[in-house]
């Protein structure tokens, strides 16, 4: 975390009102666990390695933020805008992403065990190598990238495809009953919606 970001954070803590304006700031490596950052602005912020375990981020904006290897275990990310954010190798275990927006997110290698994605928009998200074991979905648009390293054991709920499956640099679209079978083969219990229409 750079000195300017540290100063902004201290001023905000002293004021104790409104959301934190951290647009474009470098808070990398900071420990912000269990803080209340509701309605804050982290747009384009550098948050690599930041600790936000158990933090409250309701309705915050983190569009384009770099959250590489960030710890968001158990964090509340309800209605957070994460469009185009980088979540590579981030930890989101048990996090609540209900109605969050994750358009174009790079979540490759992310740990999402037990993460709740109910109502979240996942268009164009990259989940290659991600652990989605026990994650919960509910009629999510699931037009995402996956590969053989993507884990789905125990994942439940329902999604709309298609999914882009990548193997050795070659992409193939999976939808309908083919996607349903692929999910089952990977231990998931997610129901693919609209299968009848694809037959």
Helices and strands as residue ranges (DSSP letters): H 3-15, E 140-141, E 145-146, E 156-160, E 163-167, E 170-174, H 176-185, E 189-192, H 195-198
